[in-house]
Amino acid sequence: MKKLMPSLKQQPNNRLKRRKQLMRKLFMRLSLLLLSIFTVSAGATAATIPMMMRSFPNISPTLIELLMTVPSLGIIIFTPLSNFFADRFSVKNTILTGLIVILISGITPAVTLNFPLIFASRIGIGVGTGLLASFAQSLIIQLFDGDDQQHMMGLSSVFQGLGMFVITYFAGVLMNFNWQTAYWVYVIALPIALLVAFFIPKGVGQVATTTSAVATNSKHVDGKVWVLAGFAFLFNVTFAFITIKFATLVVTRHYGTVMDASTLLGMMSFAMAAGGFIFMYIQKHWRAYSMAIALGFATLAFLILTVSHSLVLSGIGVIFVGIAVAVFMASMVTSVGYLTSAPQVPFSTSVAITCANVGTLVSPYVAQLLSQWFGNTTAGFTFMVGTFIFAVLFILAMFAGANYGKLGYTTSKTHQQAM
């Protein structure tokens, strides 16, 4: 009996230890998923623009509007640079730095009326986002495998969509006081930074060395990844037409107001969340064609918007766009893990994300150029061209899906397992 006593005492301790390990694992996953919120947070305070114009009557309205798009500059520059910072200071410290930069830059407009400082802080939002954006996705590829990986990628899209809605909603609530208080919404970066500090392991993102000369060169980008990045660029160029032209489409066709258009666009965040769950199902049953399915949704969405003359039909189109974005972006990141070696995943992911952001940035100019080339400036024509671009990408993605087995990275990849 005396010999049994120590083992009986150890049982509660073992259960407590396992429970602590499980909680750490769950909080680690939650920390990774919450990072995806910041990839779409820059435009959360867009509704403050009209009020800011009244506060800064001597500043050009165009320059004030630029506050919502200038973060893209920081994202484009610092997304690829984030990998060099990670090599020197570790992935975890790079993510924490990004969150701190977002926190400080985000709340700066809440405490000052110095416009140059506010403008610089908006660039800072992009810098912080760029430092963590690629790791929010690539760490899921590195830390998880199989169904677990697909589940996490799907949840990432869900968190992204719902996060965009929640941040935008609370920014709107805070605007009831004045436009400056809306920027306190970026305080959300603080608890997420604490979660990362406590629950993300120190050595996260480090990949075991391999004898392959190509794989050891973590900054090498495979040609297939460049093709994927090209797809991401064209997808975002075309997808962004909806933010540029949708309100004009609704108003000029006389079936709604600017407010109606804004309400329908707000539905996109919920559609993106739904798209995350749809991605999980697609990856399980039709993984090879996940990107083609996303482009199929996008083609159908833009076709609907091209012919639409009602808010109901346009709402269906907007929902399909949100689903397409969620499925495409998740498919893009998982494809990076399939097309290249584990050491190359972080930098290759940052290249693909950077190309996607460049596409978003140049989209207004592409839309304007297309209108000038064809001599048609109507919003409906822009969506018709977008339908054609998505249809071409859909055909190419179907061809890639049919040859999916031949496109994978040939050397077996070494993924770290979730703690």
C-alpha positions in Angstrom: 0.0 0.0 0.0 2.8 2.4 0.8 4.3 1.8 -2.6 1.0 2.7 -4.3 0.8 6.0 -2.4 3.4 8.0 -4.4 1.8 6.9 -7.7 -1.7 7.9 -6.5 -0.3 11.4 -5.5 1.4 11.8 -8.9 -1.9 11.2 -10.8 -3.5 14.6 -9.9 -0.1 16.3 -10.7 0.0 14.6 -14.1 -3.5 15.7 -14.9 -2.8 19.2 -13.8 0.3 19.3 -15.9 -1.5 18.0 -19.0 -4.3 20.6 -18.4 -1.7 23.3 -18.3 -0.1 22.1 -21.5 -3.4 21.9 -23.2 -4.2 25.5 -22.2 -0.9 26.8 -23.4 -1.5 25.0 -26.7 -5.0 26.5 -27.1 -3.7 30.0 -26.2 -0.8 29.7 -28.7 -3.3 28.9 -31.4 -5.5 31.8 -30.3 -2.5 34.1 -30.4 -1.7 33.1 -34.0 -5.3 33.5 -35.2 -5.7 36.9 -33.6 -2.7 38.2 -35.6 -4.7 37.8 -38.8 -7.0 40.7 -37.6 -4.3 43.2 -38.2 -3.9 42.3 -41.8 -7.2 44.1 -42.5 -7.3 46.7 -39.7 -5.8 49.7 -41.5 -9.2 50.8 -43.0 -11.2 50.3 -39.8 -11.4 54.0 -39.1 -12.3 55.0 -42.7 -15.5 56.6 -41.5 -13.6 59.3 -39.6 -12.4 60.9 -42.9 -15.4 63.4 -43.3 -15.0 64.6 -39.7 -11.2 64.9 -40.1 -11.8 67.1 -43.2 -13.7 69.5 -41.0 -11.0 69.4 -38.4 -8.3 70.1 -41.0 -9.8 72.7 -43.4 -6.4 73.8 -44.6 -5.3 70.2 -45.6 -6.1 68.9 -49.0 -9.1 66.4 -48.9 -7.2 64.1 -51.2 -4.3 64.0 -48.7 -6.7 63.3 -45.8 -8.3 60.4 -47.9 -4.7 59.1 -48.4 -4.6 58.3 -44.7 -6.6 55.2 -45.3 -4.4 53.8 -48.1 -0.9 55.0 -47.2 -0.5 52.1 -44.7 -0.1 49.9 -47.8 3.3 51.6 -48.4 4.6 50.4 -45.1 3.1 46.9 -45.6 4.7 46.6 -49.1 8.1 47.6 -47.8 8.2 45.8 -44.5 6.5 42.5 -45.3 9.6 41.2 -47.1 12.0 43.0 -44.7 10.3 41.2 -41.8 12.1 38.0 -42.6 15.5 39.7 -42.3 14.5 41.2 -38.9 13.3 37.7 -37.9 16.7 36.2 -38.9 18.5 38.7 -36.6 16.0 39.1 -33.7 13.8 36.0 -33.9 10.3 35.6 -35.3 8.6 36.2 -31.9 10.4 39.5 -31.3 9.6 40.7 -34.8 5.9 39.9 -34.2 6.0 41.7 -30.8 7.7 44.7 -32.4 5.0 44.8 -35.1 2.2 44.8 -32.5 3.9 47.5 -30.4 4.3 49.7 -33.5 0.6 49.1 -34.4 -0.4 50.1 -30.8 1.7 53.3 -30.7 0.9 54.3 -34.3 -2.8 53.4 -34.0 -3.6 55.5 -31.0 -1.4 58.5 -32.1 -4.3 60.3 -33.9 -6.3 60.0 -30.7 -3.9 62.1 -28.7 -2.7 64.7 -31.3 -4.0 67.1 -33.9 -0.6 67.5 -35.6 -1.4 66.3 -39.1 2.1 65.4 -40.2 2.4 63.2 -37.1 -0.9 61.6 -37.8 0.2 60.9 -41.4 3.4 59.4 -40.2 1.5 57.3 -37.7 -0.7 55.8 -40.5 2.5 54.8 -42.3 3.5 53.3 -39.0 0.4 51.1 -39.0 1.6 49.7 -42.3 5.1 49.1 -40.9 3.7 47.2 -37.9 1.4 45.2 -40.1 4.2 44.4 -42.5 6.4 43.1 -39.7 3.8 40.5 -38.6 1.6 39.9 -41.7 3.5 37.1 -43.4 4.2 35.3 -40.0 0.5 35.3 -39.2 0.1 32.9 -42.2 3.5 31.2 -42.6 3.7 30.0 -38.9 0.4 28.1 -39.5 2.1 26.3 -42.4 5.2 25.6 -40.4 3.6 24.6 -37.1 0.7 22.5 -38.3 0.2 19.6 -40.8 -2.7 18.0 -42.7 -6.2 18.6 -41.5 -5.0 20.6 -38.5 -3.2 23.0 -40.9 -6.3 23.4 -43.1 -8.5 23.9 -40.0 -6.2 26.7 -38.7 -6.0 28.4 -42.1 -9.8 28.3 -42.3 -10.1 29.8 -38.8 -7.6 32.5 -39.8 -10.0 33.6 -42.5 -12.8 33.5 -40.0 -10.9 35.6 -37.5 -9.9 38.0 -40.2 -13.5 38.6 -41.4 -15.1 38.8 -37.9 -12.1 40.9 -36.7 -12.6 43.4 -39.4 -16.3 43.7 -38.5 -15.7 44.0 -34.8 -12.9 46.7 -35.1 -14.9 48.7 -37.6 -18.0 48.5 -35.4 -16.3 49.6 -32.2 -14.5 52.4 -34.1 -18.0 53.6 -35.2 -19.3 53.4 -31.6 -16.3 55.5 -30.4 -16.9 58.0 -33.1 -20.1 59.1 -31.3 -17.8 61.1 -29.0 -15.5 62.5 -31.7 -13.4 61.3 -34.6 -10.2 61.1 -32.4 -11.7 58.6 -29.9 -12.3 56.1 -32.8 -8.5 55.5 -32.9 -8.5 54.1 -29.4 -9.8 50.9 -31.1 -6.1 50.1 -31.8 -5.6 49.4 -28.0 -6.6 45.9 -29.0 -3.0 45.4 -30.0 -2.0 45.4 -26.3 -3.7 42.3 -25.1 -2.8 40.4 -28.2 0.9 41.4 -27.7 0.6 40.0 -24.1 -0.8 36.7 -25.5 2.1 36.5 -28.0 4.6 37.3 -25.3 3.3 34.6 -22.9 2.2 31.8 -25.2 4.2 31.9 -28.4 7.4 29.8 -27.9 10.8 31.6 -28.1 12.1 29.5 -31.0 8.9 29.6 -33.1 9.5 29.7 -36.8 12.9 28.1 -36.7 13.2 25.2 -39.2 15.5 22.2 -38.8 18.5 22.4 -41.2 18.5 20.2 -44.3 21.2 19.0 -46.7 19.4 20.4 -49.7 21.3 23.4 -51.1 18.1 25.0 -52.3 16.2 24.5 -49.0 19.0 25.9 -46.9 18.8 29.2 -48.9 15.7 30.5 -47.1 15.6 33.7 -49.2 15.4 31.7 -52.5 11.9 32.0 -54.1 10.9 29.2 -56.4 9.6 30.0 -59.9 6.3 28.4 -59.1 5.9 30.8 -56.1 6.5 33.7 -58.4 3.7 32.5 -60.6 1.5 32.2 -57.5 2.5 35.7 -56.5 1.5 36.9 -60.0 -1.9 35.3 -59.5 -2.2 37.1 -56.1 -1.3 40.4 -57.8 -3.9 40.1 -60.5 -6.5 38.8 -58.0 -6.1 41.8 -55.7 -5.9 44.3 -58.6 -9.3 43.0 -59.8 -10.9 42.4 -56.4 -10.2 45.9 -55.3 -12.5 47.2 -58.2 -15.3 46.5 -55.7 -14.0 49.1 -53.2 -13.4 51.6 -56.0 -16.5 51.2 -58.2 -19.3 49.5 -56.2 -20.8 52.7 -54.7 -20.7 54.3 -58.2 -22.4 51.3 -59.7 -25.2 51.3 -57.2 -25.8 55.1 -57.5 -25.4 55.5 -61.3 -27.8 52.6 -62.0 -30.3 54.2 -59.7 -31.1 51.2 -57.5 -29.6 52.5 -54.3 -27.7 55.2 -52.4 -24.1 55.5 -51.2 -25.3 54.3 -47.7 -26.9 51.2 -49.3 -23.6 50.4 -51.0 -21.7 50.9 -47.7 -24.1 48.5 -45.9 -23.7 45.8 -48.6 -19.9 46.2 -48.5 -20.1 45.7 -44.7 -21.6 42.3 -45.4 -18.3 41.3 -47.0 -16.6 40.8 -43.6 -19.3 38.1 -42.6 -18.9 36.5 -46.0 -15.1 36.3 -45.5 -15.8 34.6 -42.1 -18.1 32.1 -43.9 -15.4 31.7 -46.5 -13.0 30.4 -43.8 -15.4 27.5 -43.0 -15.9 26.9 -46.8 -12.2 26.7 -47.2 -11.9 24.0 -44.6 -14.4 21.9 -46.5 -12.8 22.5 -49.9 -9.4 21.7 -48.7 -10.6 18.4 -47.3 -12.4 17.3 -50.5 -11.0 19.2 -53.4 -7.7 20.6 -52.2 -6.1 20.6 -55.7 -8.9 22.9 -57.0 -9.3 25.2 -54.0 -7.8 28.2 -55.8 -9.9 27.5 -58.9 -13.1 27.3 -56.8 -12.2 30.7 -55.2 -11.7 32.2 -58.7 -15.0 30.6 -59.7 -16.8 32.4 -56.9 -15.0 35.6 -58.0 -16.0 35.2 -61.6 -19.6 34.6 -60.7 -19.6 37.5 -58.3 -18.3 40.0 -60.8 -20.7 38.7 -63.5 -23.6 39.2 -61.1 -22.4 42.8 -60.4 -22.0 43.5 -64.1 -25.7 42.7 -64.8 -27.2 43.7 -61.5 -29.9 46.3 -61.2 -31.1 45.5 -57.7 -29.7 45.7 -54.2 -30.6 42.0 -53.6 -28.7 40.7 -56.6 -25.7 43.0 -55.8 -25.8 41.8 -52.2 -25.4 38.2 -53.5 -22.5 39.4 -55.6 -20.8 41.0 -52.6 -21.2 37.9 -50.5 -19.6 35.8 -53.3 -16.7 38.3 -53.4 -16.1 37.9 -49.7 -16.1 34.1 -49.9 -13.8 34.3 -52.9 -11.3 36.5 -51.1 -11.2 34.3 -48.0 -10.8 31.0 -49.9 -8.2 32.5 -52.4 -6.0 34.0 -49.7 -6.0 30.9 -47.5 -5.4 28.7 -50.6 -2.5 31.0 -51.6 -0.7 30.6 -48.3 -1.2 26.8 -48.1 0.0 26.6 -51.7 3.3 28.3 -50.7 3.8 25.5 -48.2 3.1 22.9 -50.9 5.3 24.5 -53.7 8.4 25.2 -51.7 10.6 23.9 -48.9 10.0 24.6 -45.2 12.9 27.0 -44.8 11.6 29.0 -47.8 8.0 29.3 -46.5 8.3 32.5 -44.5 10.1 34.6 -47.2 8.0 33.1 -50.0 4.8 33.9 -48.1 6.0 37.5 -47.6 6.7 37.7 -51.4 3.2 36.5 -52.3 1.5 38.8 -49.7 3.6 41.8 -50.9 2.5 41.2 -54.5 -1.1 41.0 -53.4 -0.7 44.3 -51.5 0.9 46.0 -54.5 -2.1 44.8 -56.6 -4.5 46.5 -54.1 -2.4 49.7 -54.2 -2.3 50.0 -58.0 -5.9 48.9 -58.6 -7.4 52.4 -58.9 -4.8 53.3 -61.6 -5.4 50.0 -63.4 -9.2 50.7 -63.4 -8.6 54.2 -64.7 -6.2 53.0 -67.4 -8.6 50.4 -68.6 -11.4 53.0 -68.9 -9.2 55.2 -70.9 -8.0 52.4 -73.2 -11.5 51.3 -74.1 -13.2 54.7 -73.8 -15.8 53.5 -71.3 -15.8 55.0 -67.8 -18.9 53.3 -66.5 -18.7 51.2 -63.3 -20.5 48.4 -65.1 -17.7 48.2 -67.7 -15.0 47.9 -65.0 -16.8 44.9 -63.4 -17.2 43.4 -66.9 -13.4 43.6 -67.4 -13.0 42.2 -63.9 -15.2 39.2 -64.9 -13.0 38.5 -67.9 -9.8 38.7 -65.8 -11.2 36.4 -63.1 -12.4 33.9 -65.8 -9.0 33.7 -67.4 -7.4 33.1 -64.0 -10.1 30.5 -63.3 -9.1 28.6 -66.4 -5.4 28.7 -65.5 -6.2 27.6 -62.0 -8.2 24.6 -63.3 -5.2 23.6 -65.4 -2.9 23.9 -62.4 -5.4 21.8 -60.3 -5.4 19.1 -62.9 -1.6 18.9 -62.6 -1.5 19.5 -58.9 0.5 16.4 -58.1 3.3 17.5 -60.4 3.7 20.9 -58.8 4.6 20.0 -55.3 8.1 20.4 -53.8 10.0 17.2 -54.4 12.1 17.0 -51.3 10.2 16.0 -48.2 9.4 19.0 -46.0 10.2 19.2 -42.4 7.5 21.0 -40.4 7.7 21.8 -36.7 4.9 20.3 -34.8 2.6 22.4 -32.6 3.8 22.6 -29.0 
